[in-house]
């Protein structure tokens, strides 16, 4: 037989072929350690001869000399029978019983580029909501969260914008938006939203942090490759059916979540068939304290007479930062998710191909409720002709940010928002290879994917009121705190103020075609290929703001609230207030309101088409103790940007050469080192091509488009050391340095000093280390600790008026993962801790003269626990808790990390049944 682990031939003595027992091992694929464990377990001799394994009877002397073998169960007496070849295979049932859930840190140890792989076959037994949760087992990968579920990932200090994600070999992009994207819902990046696709539809994930030119460009941070099907676990004429049902509950929601999935696979001779599906219905809630931004204010006629002279002077000079829209907030989300995947594979002697299809749909019914300030620039200070506010007490910190304040007659508001959102994702790929001769192979890929995001309904209803208000942003608090003098639940204290409506449509389309040739001669491999990719990002936003505002505030319409319109919002653990029933408001006031082409918002409505063609050539040479590859790739881009209304286009094109050199050297039987040097690029996000001329805040000027922006570029150097410290401990370590060029800054347009545009100007160095240590404490206990450190620095510039040197957006200096696994064939448990240090989420150039320019997240940790129990050969029970410590998500404002947004999503408790037939 050929070993599935090593690919080597295995020969068994005939009397050994009848041994029947289960064997479980944990760790890497190091052949020496596997041989030692199997030989000890079965009391046999295993030797290597000319690239094959010889399994034979263990001599009595050998047994006597090994106390551990003496204690093993005795085996039947063996006879002196000549060796003969016996084919031994493990069925999918045996594979399913091997419950280990770990990362293979080096799938192809003889290659110069390291590939890490996660098998998702048993992922349902562990505390994972989606694919992003699974990726947290890999050193250097962290995640951002939405309603306690991982949404986007970062790798080696770089955000998801720099990660290339492929599905079944084709680059793809799934987007949906966050429950918390109240103000930036359509200003999407190019980061992959992992919450769109159900994790039950996938078989494995490969992660590649280094680069060679045979890979797609685009992953400056790294490449993540997702696969929906794999025939590796099935024997011929074998079928497999897995089903899963989950019941879960979260802290803040009374309604339970239901999730179900199935996967059917069948292998017959040269053919493999697969069909899978999933359905998910869940209700989530995230709540906390939320702030728009911090801003310098013109306090107008506000009474500040009771304040000190110093404070009065700062207020009159507009030097104090006030919180805008500081509010208690609730985000309720009812989610319905469906997905189906199918595959047909053919494996011939010199020809094979794979046809894979996936469809997923994610529907959200979102209801937001906010109790906020809404006066001057959304602060507590009364705006317009109303009675002015009075500030009776004001404390500021050393950076002039409000820390504590008391207001009389503050203008407050409630916002009730209803959003219906649907994302539909589909992809079809056809991959294959054909041996033109014994040495020459042809590979191809054809694929098409589509992501449609539709928000047909986004309605906000605002109520207005006035109250004395105390706001406390003291840093020792877990979150800011407001207190009010008015009865927040009384309809007599509130009046209808205005209604805003909006609708968004977004379309991402991608097509890809690859053809490549591989020529193998002895230890030499040549690869040549060409590629075509088309990427289209279309977005349209329509909106009408301030509906009925004049009518409500002048008495043309009755602004009083009756029982049909009003609703007590009592979800928040701190305070309750009066909101509205959005459906009843829509019936009364919005029946005849329609959004049409005249309501298109130019600044959010445009499209980008990018045509990317490439060709590459790579040379590889491989020996047992070393391997090397050298390659060159040429990338060409044609880009066109269109405005939604007039369809005028602006064009640009550019080309870039890329080089890679990768080297592996086996230092000993247990240790090897790798050196990697490469260049790569990542196209900039669509939002940076916005063709609309937009006014800037705080200065006289406009932002204009620059369609000649080119991709970010990188040069990377990596050193890696991988090996076994002893028979129980494996170490994977890496040191890397990256230079990023072409990062975005602003400069004045040469012929008009009032115009500013984005340019590829900034450079950043990213330096870091990855360490991954796995230790098998006992046969059933495994400890894994992974730590990643990254550091960077770049200049943020707005022409000659603003310069700031800081970390890259999205970069966390410290990322750590730790897990303890106890796994037996019939039951097991896992405790996992993830930690991500704070990071900058945004440097806001456009508002720097009036708002804080830096926004980011404070450190975050997450603890998950799970356990599985095999009730019999086919039925398994899983229990677990996600977000065990019920962490706060804390966002800061300003370089001094003033408290900003603080939210919680609660714990998730789940019970799963898995049936494996």
C-alpha positions in Angstrom: 0.0 0.0 0.0 1.0 3.7 -0.2 0.9 5.5 3.1 -1.6 8.3 3.1 0.6 10.2 5.5 3.9 9.9 3.7 3.3 8.5 0.3 5.8 5.6 0.9 5.2 2.0 0.2 4.3 -0.2 3.2 4.8 -4.0 3.3 3.3 -6.1 6.0 4.0 -9.7 7.1 1.0 -11.8 6.3 0.3 -12.7 9.9 0.3 -9.0 10.8 -2.3 -8.1 8.3 -5.0 -9.5 10.5 -4.3 -7.3 13.5 -7.5 -5.4 14.3 -7.3 -2.4 16.6 -7.8 1.3 16.7 -4.8 3.5 16.9 -4.7 7.3 17.5 -1.7 9.5 17.3 -1.3 13.3 17.7 1.3 15.5 16.3 3.0 16.3 13.0 3.6 14.0 10.0 7.2 13.3 10.9 7.8 9.8 9.7 10.2 8.8 12.5 7.9 9.7 15.3 4.9 8.0 13.7 6.9 4.8 13.1 8.0 4.8 16.7 4.5 5.2 18.1 3.0 2.5 15.8 5.7 0.0 16.5 5.3 0.5 20.3 1.5 0.3 20.1 1.4 -2.9 18.0 4.6 -4.6 19.3 6.1 -4.8 15.8 9.4 -3.9 14.1 9.1 -1.2 11.5 12.1 -0.5 9.3 12.9 1.6 6.2 14.4 0.0 3.2 14.9 1.8 -0.1 12.1 4.2 0.4 9.6 1.6 1.7 8.5 0.5 5.2 9.0 -3.1 6.3 6.7 -4.3 9.1 7.8 -7.6 10.8 7.6 -9.6 14.0 9.2 -8.0 17.1 11.9 -10.2 18.7 11.6 -11.3 22.3 14.8 -9.5 23.3 13.5 -6.3 21.9 10.4 -6.7 24.0 12.3 -7.4 27.2 14.4 -4.3 26.7 11.5 -2.0 26.5 9.4 -1.6 29.7 6.7 0.3 27.9 6.2 -2.5 25.4 6.1 -5.1 28.2 3.1 -3.3 29.6 1.2 -3.4 26.3 -1.5 -6.0 25.6 -0.1 -9.3 24.3 -0.6 -10.1 20.7 -1.2 -13.6 19.1 1.8 -15.7 18.6 3.4 -14.9 15.2 4.7 -17.5 12.8 7.8 -17.3 10.6 6.0 -16.4 7.4 7.7 -14.6 4.5 6.9 -11.0 3.9 4.3 -10.2 1.3 2.5 -7.0 0.2 -0.8 -6.5 1.8 -3.1 -3.5 1.1 -4.4 -1.8 4.2 -6.8 1.1 4.0 -8.6 3.2 6.6 -12.3 3.8 5.8 -14.0 7.1 6.3 -15.6 5.7 9.5 -12.2 5.2 11.1 -11.2 8.7 9.9 -14.3 10.2 11.5 -13.4 8.6 14.8 -10.0 10.3 14.8 -11.4 13.4 16.6 -8.2 15.5 16.5 -8.8 19.0 15.4 -5.5 20.7 14.8 -3.5 22.6 12.2 -1.0 20.7 10.0 1.8 23.2 10.1 3.7 21.8 7.1 1.6 19.9 4.5 4.4 19.5 2.0 7.6 19.4 4.0 9.8 18.9 0.9 8.5 22.2 -0.7 10.3 25.5 -0.4 7.0 27.3 0.5 5.3 26.1 3.6 1.5 25.4 3.5 -0.6 25.2 6.7 -3.8 23.2 6.5 -6.9 22.9 8.7 -9.2 19.9 8.2 -12.8 21.0 8.8 -14.3 17.5 8.7 -14.6 17.4 12.4 -15.0 21.1 13.0 -18.6 20.7 14.2 -17.2 19.1 17.3 -15.6 22.3 18.4 -16.6 25.9 19.3 -16.6 27.4 15.8 -19.4 29.6 14.4 -17.7 30.0 11.0 -14.5 29.7 9.0 -12.9 32.7 10.6 -13.2 31.1 14.0 -11.4 28.0 12.7 -8.6 30.1 11.3 -7.7 31.4 14.8 -5.8 28.1 15.4 -3.1 29.4 13.1 -0.2 31.6 14.5 -0.4 35.2 13.4 -4.2 35.2 12.5 -6.7 37.3 14.4 -10.3 38.3 13.8 -12.7 41.2 14.2 -16.1 40.4 15.6 -19.7 41.2 14.9 -22.4 40.0 17.3 -19.9 37.7 19.0 -19.1 36.0 15.6 -15.8 36.4 13.8 -16.3 38.4 10.6 -13.0 39.4 9.1 -9.4 38.2 9.7 -6.0 39.8 9.9 -2.7 38.0 9.2 0.8 39.0 10.3 -0.3 42.4 11.4 -2.1 43.3 8.1 -5.9 43.6 7.8 -8.2 41.6 5.6 -7.7 44.1 2.7 -4.2 42.6 2.2 -5.3 38.9 2.3 -6.0 36.9 -0.9 -9.0 34.5 -0.4 -9.6 31.8 -3.0 -12.5 29.3 -3.1 -11.8 26.0 -4.9 -8.8 27.6 -6.5 -10.5 30.9 -7.7 -10.1 34.3 -6.1 -13.4 35.4 -4.6 -14.9 38.1 -2.4 -18.0 37.7 -0.2 -19.3 40.9 1.5 -22.2 41.6 3.7 -21.5 44.4 6.2 -21.7 44.5 10.0 -24.6 45.0 12.4 -22.6 48.0 13.6 -22.0 49.6 10.2 -24.5 52.4 11.0 -22.6 55.1 9.2 -20.3 53.2 6.8 -22.4 50.4 5.5 -21.4 50.9 1.9 -17.9 52.1 2.4 -16.7 48.5 2.1 -13.1 47.4 1.8 -11.9 44.3 -0.1 -11.7 42.1 3.0 -13.6 38.8 2.9 -16.7 38.6 5.2 -16.4 35.0 6.5 -19.9 35.2 8.1 -21.5 35.0 4.7 -20.7 31.4 4.0 -21.8 28.5 6.3 -18.7 26.7 7.7 -20.5 23.3 7.3 -20.1 23.6 3.5 -16.3 23.3 3.7 -13.8 20.5 3.9 -10.5 22.2 4.5 -8.6 25.5 4.5 -5.0 26.0 3.4 -3.0 29.0 4.6 0.1 30.2 2.8 2.0 33.1 4.3 4.9 33.2 1.9 4.7 33.7 -1.8 5.9 32.1 -5.0 4.9 33.4 -8.5 2.8 30.3 -9.3 0.3 31.6 -6.7 -2.2 34.4 -7.5 -1.0 37.8 -6.6 -3.0 40.0 -4.2 -2.0 38.5 -0.9 0.6 40.8 0.6 -0.4 39.4 4.0 -0.9 35.9 2.8 -3.2 33.5 0.9 -6.2 31.6 2.3 -7.6 28.8 0.1 -11.0 27.3 0.9 -12.2 24.0 -0.4 -15.8 22.6 -0.4 -15.0 19.0 -1.4 -12.3 16.4 -1.0 -12.3 12.7 -2.0 -9.3 11.8 0.1 -11.3 10.3 3.0 -13.3 7.8 1.0 -12.4 4.3 -0.2 -13.8 3.0 -3.5 -17.4 2.0 -3.5 -17.9 3.9 -0.2 -20.5 6.5 0.7 -20.7 8.8 3.7 -23.5 10.8 5.1 -23.1 13.3 7.9 -25.9 15.3 9.5 -25.8 17.9 12.2 -28.4 19.7 14.3 -27.7 22.5 16.7 -29.7 24.3 19.4 -28.1 27.4 21.0 -29.0 30.3 23.3 -27.3 33.6 23.9 -27.4 35.7 27.1 -29.3 38.8 25.8 -31.9 37.0 23.6 -34.8 34.8 24.7 -35.3 33.2 21.3 -33.1 30.2 20.6 -31.0 29.5 17.5 -31.5 26.4 15.3 -28.9 25.2 12.8 -28.8 22.1 10.6 -26.6 20.7 8.0 -25.9 17.5 5.9 -23.1 16.3 3.7 -23.3 13.3 1.4 -20.3 11.8 -0.4 -19.9 8.8 -2.7 -16.9 7.4 -4.4 -17.1 4.8 -7.2 -14.1 3.9 -9.3 -12.9 7.0 -11.0 -15.8 9.2 -9.9 -16.6 11.2 -6.7 -19.9 12.8 -6.0 -20.8 15.3 -3.2 -23.9 17.2 -2.1 -24.1 19.3 1.0 -26.5 21.8 2.5 -27.1 23.9 5.6 -29.7 26.1 7.2 -29.4 28.5 10.1 -31.9 30.6 12.0 -30.5 32.7 14.8 -31.3 35.9 16.7 -28.4 38.0 18.1 -28.2 41.1 20.2 -25.3 43.4 20.7 -25.7 46.3 23.2 -23.6 49.0 24.8 -22.6 52.6 24.7 -21.9 54.1 21.3 -20.4 57.5 20.1 -20.5 59.0 16.6 -17.2 60.9 16.9 -15.5 63.5 19.0 -15.6 67.1 17.6 -14.7 70.7 18.3 -17.9 72.7 18.5 -19.2 76.2 18.1 -21.3 76.3 21.3 -23.5 79.1 19.9 -25.6 80.7 22.6 -25.0 77.9 25.2 -24.9 79.3 28.8 -21.4 78.6 30.2 -21.4 81.2 32.9 -21.0 78.8 35.8 -17.8 77.4 34.4 -14.2 78.5 35.2 -12.6 81.2 33.1 -10.1 78.8 31.6 -12.8 76.4 30.5 -14.9 79.2 29.1 -12.0 80.4 27.0 -11.3 76.9 25.7 -15.0 76.6 24.7 -15.2 79.9 23.0 -12.0 79.1 21.1 -13.6 75.7 20.0 -10.7 73.8 21.6 -12.8 71.2 23.6 -13.7 67.9 22.0 -17.4 67.0 22.6 -18.9 63.5 22.1 -21.3 63.5 19.2 -24.4 61.3 19.4 -23.2 59.8 22.7 -25.8 57.1 23.2 -27.0 53.9 24.6 -27.4 51.4 21.8 -29.0 48.1 20.9 -28.6 46.1 17.7 -31.1 43.2 17.3 -30.5 40.9 14.4 -32.6 38.1 13.1 -30.5 36.0 10.7 -31.6 33.4 8.2 -28.9 31.6 6.3 -29.0 28.9 3.7 -26.3 27.2 1.7 -25.8 24.3 -0.7 -22.8 22.9 -2.4 -22.3 20.1 -5.0 -19.3 18.5 -6.7 -18.5 16.0 -9.3 -14.9 14.8 -9.6 -13.3 12.4 -12.1 -9.9 10.8 -11.4 -8.4 9.0 -14.4 -5.0 7.5 -15.1 -3.7 10.6 -17.0 -6.7 13.0 -16.7 -8.8 14.4 -13.9 -11.2 17.2 -13.4 -13.3 18.8 -10.6 -16.6 20.6 -11.0 -17.6 22.5 -7.8 -20.6 24.7 -7.2 -21.7 26.7 -4.1 -24.6 28.9 -3.4 -25.3 30.7 -0.1 -27.9 33.3 1.0 -27.8 35.4 4.2 -30.9 37.4 5.2 -30.9 39.9 8.0 -33.8 41.6 9.7 -32.1 44.3 11.8 -33.7 46.5 14.4 -31.5 49.2 16.0 -32.5 51.4 19.0 -30.5 54.3 20.2 -30.9 56.9 23.0 -28.6 59.7 22.0 -27.8 63.4 22.0 -28.9 65.3 18.9 -28.3 69.0 19.2 -25.4 71.0 17.7 -23.5 68.6 15.5 -25.3 65.8 17.4 -24.0 67.0 20.8 -26.1 67.7 23.9 -26.2 71.4 23.1 -29.5 72.6 21.8 -29.5 73.7 18.2 -31.7 76.2 16.4 -34.3 78.5 18.0 -35.0 76.3 21.0 -34.2 77.5 24.5 -30.3 77.3 24.8 -28.6 74.6 26.9 -26.6 75.4 30.0 -23.4 73.6 31.0 -23.3 73.7 34.8 -20.2 71.5 35.2 -17.4 70.4 32.7 -14.3 68.4 33.3 -11.8 67.8 30.4 -8.7 65.7 30.2 -5.2 66.8 29.3 -6.0 66.4 25.6 -9.2 68.7 25.9 -11.6 65.7 25.6 -14.8 65.9 27.7 -14.5 63.6 30.7 -17.5 64.7 32.8 -20.3 67.2 32.1 -23.7 68.3 33.4 -26.1 69.9 31.0 -29.5 71.6 31.6 -32.0 71.5 28.8 -29.9 69.1 26.7 -31.3 68.1 23.4 -31.7 64.3 23.2 -33.3 61.9 20.7 -34.2 58.3 20.2 -33.5 56.6 16.9 -35.5 53.5 15.8 -34.0 51.9 12.7 -35.2 48.9 10.7 -33.0 47.3 8.0 -33.7 44.4 5.7 -30.5 43.1 4.1 -29.9 40.1 1.8 -26.6 38.7 0.4 -26.6 36.1 -2.3 -23.3 34.4 -3.1 -22.7 31.8 -5.9 -19.6 30.3 -7.5 -18.9 27.7 -10.1 -15.4 26.4 -10.8 -14.0 23.7 -13.1 -10.4 22.6 -12.4 -8.5 19.8 -14.1 -5.2 18.4 -15.2 -4.1 16.3 -18.2 -0.8 14.5 -18.7 0.3 15.3 -22.2 3.3 12.9 -21.7 5.1 11.2 -18.9 6.8 14.5 -18.0 4.5 17.2 -19.2 1.2 18.1 -17.5 -1.5 20.6 -18.4 -3.6 22.3 -15.6 -6.6 24.6 -16.0 -9.1 26.5 -14.0 -12.3 28.3 -15.2 -14.5 30.0 -12.7 -17.2 32.6 -12.1 -18.6 34.0 -8.9 -21.2 36.6 -7.9 -22.0 38.4 -4.6 -25.2 40.5 -4.6 -25.9 42.7 -1.5 -29.4 44.2 -1.5 -30.7 46.6 1.2 -34.2 47.5 -0.1 -35.3 48.9 3.2 -33.4 51.1 5.7 -35.6 53.4 7.7 -34.8 55.6 10.6 -37.4 57.4 12.8 -36.2 60.0 15.2 -38.0 61.4 18.3 -36.9 64.6 19.9 -36.9 65.6 23.6 -35.2 67.8 26.2 -33.8 66.8 29.5 -31.1 67.6 32.0 -28.2 65.3 31.3 -25.1 64.0 33.1 -22.4 62.4 30.9 -19.5 60.5 32.5 -16.5 59.4 30.3 -14.2 58.7 33.3 -11.5 56.2 32.2 -12.0 54.0 35.2 -15.5 53.1 34.0 -16.1 49.9 32.1 -18.2 52.1 29.7 -19.5 55.7 29.6 -22.6 56.5 31.6 -25.5 58.9 31.0 -28.2 59.9 33.5 -31.4 61.8 32.6 -33.9 63.9 34.6 -36.9 63.2 32.3 -39.2 60.1 32.2 -37.6 58.4 29.2 -40.6 56.1 28.7 -43.4 58.8 28.7 -44.8 59.6 25.3 -45.6 63.1 26.5 -41.9 63.8 26.8 -41.2 63.0 23.2 -42.3 64.2 19.7 -41.8 63.0 16.2 -38.8 64.8 14.6 -38.0 63.3 11.2 -37.7 60.1 9.1 -34.8 59.1 6.9 -35.0 56.3 4.3 -32.3 54.7 2.3 -31.8 51.7 -0.1 -28.5 50.2 -1.3 -27.6 47.7 -4.0 -24.1 46.2 -4.5 -22.8 43.7 -7.0 -19.4 42.0 -7.0 -18.7 39.9 -10.1 -15.6 37.9 -10.8 -14.4 35.7 -13.6 -11.1 33.8 -13.8 -9.3 31.6 -16.3 -5.9 29.9 -15.8 -3.8 27.6 -18.0 -0.5 26.3 -16.8 2.1 23.7 -17.9 4.4 21.6 -15.6 7.4 19.8 -17.0 9.1 17.4 -14.6 12.5 15.9 -15.4 14.2 14.0 -12.5 14.5 16.5 -9.7 13.8 19.5 -11.9 10.3 21.1 -12.4 9.5 23.9 -14.7 6.1 25.7 -14.5 4.7 28.2 -16.9 1.2 29.7 -16.9 -1.1 32.5 -18.0 -4.1 34.0 -16.2 -7.1 36.3 -16.8 -9.2 37.8 -14.1 -12.1 40.2 -14.3 -13.4 42.0 -11.2 -16.5 44.3 -11.2 -17.7 46.2 -8.1 -21.0 48.2 -8.7 -22.7 50.1 -5.9 -25.8 52.4 -5.9 -27.2 54.2 -2.9 -30.5 56.1 -2.8 -31.7 58.1 0.1 -34.1 60.8 1.3 -33.3 62.6 4.6 -35.3 64.9 6.9 -38.7 63.6 5.7 -41.6 65.5 7.5 -39.0 67.4 9.7 -40.5 70.8 8.8 -44.1 69.5 9.1 -43.5 68.0 12.5 -41.6 71.0 13.9 -44.1 73.6 12.6 -47.3 71.8 13.5 -48.4 71.0 9.9 -48.4 67.4 11.1 -49.2 66.2 14.6 -45.9 65.2 16.2 -47.5 63.6 19.2 -47.1 59.9 19.7 -50.0 57.5 20.1 -50.0 53.9 21.3 -49.9 52.6 17.7 -46.6 54.3 16.9 -44.8 54.2 20.2 -42.9 51.3 21.7 -41.0 50.8 25.0 -37.5 49.8 24.3 -36.5 47.7 27.3 -33.7 45.4 25.9 -30.8 47.4 27.3 -29.5 46.3 30.7 -28.7 49.9 31.8 -31.8 51.9 30.8 -35.2 51.7 29.0 -36.7 54.4 26.7 -39.4 55.2 24.3 -38.9 54.2 20.6 -41.3 53.6 17.8 -42.9 50.7 16.0 -41.2 51.1 12.6 -43.7 49.1 10.7 -46.6 51.2 11.9 -44.7 54.4 11.2 -44.1 53.2 7.6 -47.8 52.4 7.1 -48.8 55.9 8.2 -46.2 58.1 6.7 -44.2 56.2 4.0 -46.8 54.4 1.9 -46.5 56.9 -1.0 -42.8 57.5 -0.6 -40.6 55.9 -3.3 -36.9 56.0 -3.9 -36.0 56.5 -7.6 -33.1 57.6 -9.8 -33.4 61.2 -8.6 -32.5 60.0 -5.1 -29.2 58.5 -6.1 -26.4 59.7 -3.8 -23.5 60.4 -6.1 -20.8 60.1 -3.4 -21.8 56.4 -2.8 -22.9 55.4 -6.3 -20.2 54.3 -8.8 -18.6 51.2 -10.2 -15.1 49.8 -10.9 -14.1 47.3 -13.5 -10.6 45.8 -13.2 -9.1 43.5 -15.8 -6.0 41.7 -14.6 -3.9 39.5 -16.8 -0.7 37.7 -15.8 2.0 35.3 -17.0 4.6 33.5 -14.9 7.6 31.1 -15.2 9.1 29.2 -12.3 12.0 26.8 -11.9 12.1 24.3 -9.0 14.8 21.8 -8.0 14.1 19.3 -5.2 16.3 16.9 -3.3 15.8 15.0 0.0 17.8 17.5 2.0 17.1 20.8 0.1 14.8 22.4 -2.5 14.7 25.7 -4.2 12.4 27.6 -6.5 13.0 30.8 -8.6 10.3 32.6 -10.5 9.1 35.7 -12.3 5.6 36.9 -12.9 4.2 39.8 -15.0 1.0 41.5 -13.8 -1.0 43.9 -16.0 -4.1 45.9 -14.8 -6.7 47.8 -16.8 -9.2 49.8 -14.6 -12.3 51.8 -15.5 -14.4 53.8 -13.0 -18.0 54.8 -13.9 -20.4 57.2 -12.2 -23.8 55.8 -11.6 -25.8 58.7 -13.2 -24.0 59.7 -16.3 -21.9 56.5 -17.0 -18.8 58.5 -17.9 -15.7 56.5 -17.4 -12.1 57.2 -16.4 -9.5 54.7 -17.4 -6.0 53.8 -16.2 -3.6 50.9 -16.8 -0.2 49.8 -15.4 2.0 46.7 -15.3 4.3 45.3 -12.5 6.9 42.5 -12.5 7.1 40.2 -9.5 9.9 37.9 -8.4 10.2 35.1 -5.9 13.0 32.9 -4.6 12.4 30.2 -1.9 14.8 27.8 -0.4 14.5 24.8 2.0 17.3 23.0 3.8 17.0 19.9 6.0 19.3 20.6 8.9 18.8 17.1 10.4 16.2 14.4 10.4 13.9 16.5 12.7 14.8 20.1 11.7 14.6 22.1 8.6 15.0 25.8 7.7 13.4 27.9 5.0 14.4 31.3 3.4 11.8 33.2 1.3 12.3 36.4 -0.7 9.4 37.7 -2.8 7.5 40.6 -4.2 3.7 40.9 -4.3 0.9 43.4 -4.8 -2.6 44.0 -3.6 -5.1 46.2 -5.6 -6.5 49.2 -3.6 -10.1 49.1 -2.4 -12.9 50.3 -4.6 -13.8 53.2 -2.3 -10.5 54.9 -3.1 -11.7 55.3 -6.8 -14.8 57.3 -5.9 -15.2 59.7 -8.8 -17.4 62.2 -7.1 -16.1 65.6 -6.1 -16.9 66.0 -2.3 -16.5 69.0 0.1 -14.1 68.7 2.9 -15.0 69.6 6.5 -13.1 72.3 8.4 -11.2 73.7 5.4 -12.1 75.3 2.1 -11.6 72.6 -0.4 -12.9 69.5 -2.2 -11.7 65.9 -2.5 -11.5 64.8 -6.1 -10.9 61.3 -7.6 -7.6 60.0 -8.8 -8.2 57.0 -11.1 -4.5 56.6 -11.7 -4.0 54.9 -8.3 -2.1 51.7 -8.6 -1.8 48.6 -6.4 0.0 48.4 -3.1 3.4 46.7 -3.5 5.5 44.7 -1.1 8.9 43.1 -0.8 9.2 40.4 1.8 12.0 38.4 3.4 11.2 35.4 5.7 13.3 33.0 7.7 11.7 29.9 9.2 12.8 27.1 11.5 10.6 24.0 11.9 11.2 20.8 13.8 10.7 18.5 16.8 12.2 19.6 20.1 11.6 16.0 21.3 9.2 13.2 20.5 6.3 15.1 22.1 7.0 18.7 21.1 6.9 20.5 17.7 8.1 24.0 17.1 7.3 26.3 14.1 9.0 29.7 14.1 9.4 32.5 11.6 11.0 35.9 11.3 9.7 38.3 8.6 10.3 41.8 7.3 8.0 43.4 4.7 8.3 46.7 2.9 4.9 48.1 1.8 4.9 50.8 -0.9 2.1 52.9 -2.5 0.0 53.4 0.6 -2.6 56.1 0.4 -2.1 59.7 1.4 -3.6 63.1 0.2 -1.9 65.8 -1.7 -3.1 69.1 -3.4 -3.8 69.0 -7.1 -1.0 71.0 -8.8 -3.2 73.4 -10.8 -5.8 74.0 -8.1 -4.9 74.5 -4.5 -8.5 73.9 -3.3 -8.6 70.4 -4.7 -7.1 67.4 -2.9 -6.8 63.8 -4.1 -5.6 60.4 -2.8 -2.1 59.3 -4.1 0.2 56.3 -3.7 2.7 58.0 -1.5 3.4 56.3 1.8 5.8 53.5 2.7 5.7 51.2 5.7 8.0 48.5 7.1 6.4 45.6 8.9 8.6 43.4 11.1 7.5 40.5 13.1 7.8 36.9 14.4 5.6 33.9 14.5 6.0 31.1 17.1 3.8 28.0 17.3 4.5 25.3 19.9 2.6 22.1 20.2 3.3 19.7 23.1 1.6 16.3 23.7 1.6 16.2 27.5 0.0 12.7 27.5 -1.4 10.5 24.7 -4.7 12.3 25.0 -3.7 15.8 26.2 -2.3 18.3 23.7 -1.2 21.9 24.5 -0.8 24.4 21.7 0.5 28.0 22.1 0.9 30.4 19.2 2.2 33.9 19.4 2.8 36.5 16.8 4.5 39.9 17.2 4.3 42.6 14.5 5.4 46.2 14.4 5.2 48.9 11.7 5.3 52.6 11.2 4.0 54.8 8.4 3.4 58.5 7.7 -0.2 59.7 7.4 -0.3 63.0 5.5 -2.9 65.4 4.2 -0.9 67.6 1.8 1.3 69.9 3.9 -1.3 70.5 6.6 -1.3 67.3 8.5 1.3 64.7 9.3 1.1 61.8 11.8 3.4 58.9 12.2 1.8 55.7 13.6 1.0 52.1 13.2 -0.6 50.7 10.1 -4.4 50.6 10.2 -5.5 47.1 11.4 -2.2 46.1 12.8 -2.1 44.5 16.3 1.4 44.2 17.8 0.5 41.1 19.8 -1.7 38.1 18.8 -1.8 35.0 20.9 -3.7 31.7 20.9 -3.7 29.0 23.5 -5.6 25.8 23.6 -5.8 22.7 25.8 -7.2 19.5 24.2 -8.2 16.3 25.9 -9.3 14.0 23.1 -10.1 10.3 23.4 -11.9 8.2 20.8 -15.3 8.5 22.6 -15.1 11.9 24.3 -13.0 15.0 24.5 -12.9 18.6 25.5 -11.1 21.8 24.4 -10.5 25.1 26.1 -9.3 27.9 23.8 -8.1 31.4 24.5 -7.5 34.1 21.8 -6.0 37.5 22.5 -5.5 40.4 20.2 -3.8 43.6 21.3 -5.2 47.0 20.4 -5.0 48.4 16.9 -5.9 51.5 14.8 -9.0 50.9 12.8 -9.1 54.3 11.0 -7.1 57.5 10.4 -9.7 60.0 9.3 -8.0 62.6 7.1 -11.1 64.4 5.9 -12.3 65.5 9.3 -9.0 66.2 11.0 -9.8 69.9 11.6 -13.0 69.2 13.5 -13.0 65.5 14.6 -10.6 63.1 16.2 -8.3 61.7 13.5 -7.5 58.4 15.1 -10.0 55.6 16.0 -9.1 52.1 17.1 -9.9 49.1 19.3 -8.5 48.3 22.7 -7.1 44.8 23.5 -9.6 42.0 23.2 -9.6 38.4 24.5 -12.0 35.6 23.9 -12.4 32.2 25.6 -14.3 29.3 24.1 -15.0 25.9 25.6 -16.4 22.7 24.0 -16.7 19.0 24.5 -17.9 16.0 22.5 -19.2 12.6 23.5 -19.6 9.6 21.1 -22.8 8.1 22.2 -22.3 5.2 19.8 -20.5 4.5 16.5 -22.6 6.9 14.5 -24.0 9.5 16.9 -22.1 12.2 18.7 -23.2 14.9 21.2 -21.5 18.3 21.4 -21.8 21.0 24.1 -20.0 24.2 24.5 -19.9 27.9 25.3 -18.6 30.6 23.0 -17.3 33.9 24.5 -17.1 32.3 27.9 -16.0 35.5 29.7 -18.6 37.7 28.0 -16.0 40.2 26.8 -16.6 43.9 26.0 -15.6 45.2 22.6 -14.0 48.5 23.4 -13.3 51.2 20.8 -11.2 54.3 21.5 -10.8 57.8 20.0 -7.6 59.9 19.8 -4.0 59.0 20.4 -4.6 58.9 24.1 -7.2 56.2 23.8 -10.2 58.1 25.1 -13.2 55.8 25.7 -15.4 55.7 22.6 -17.7 52.7 21.9 -18.2 49.8 24.3 -20.5 46.9 23.4 -21.3 43.3 24.5 -22.9 40.4 22.7 -23.2 37.9 25.5 -22.3 34.2 25.7 -23.5 31.6 23.3 -24.5 28.2 24.8 -25.0 25.3 22.3 -26.0 21.7 22.1 -25.3 19.7 18.9 -26.1 16.3 17.6 -23.9 14.8 14.8 -25.0 11.7 12.9 -22.3 9.9 10.9 -23.4 7.1 8.6 
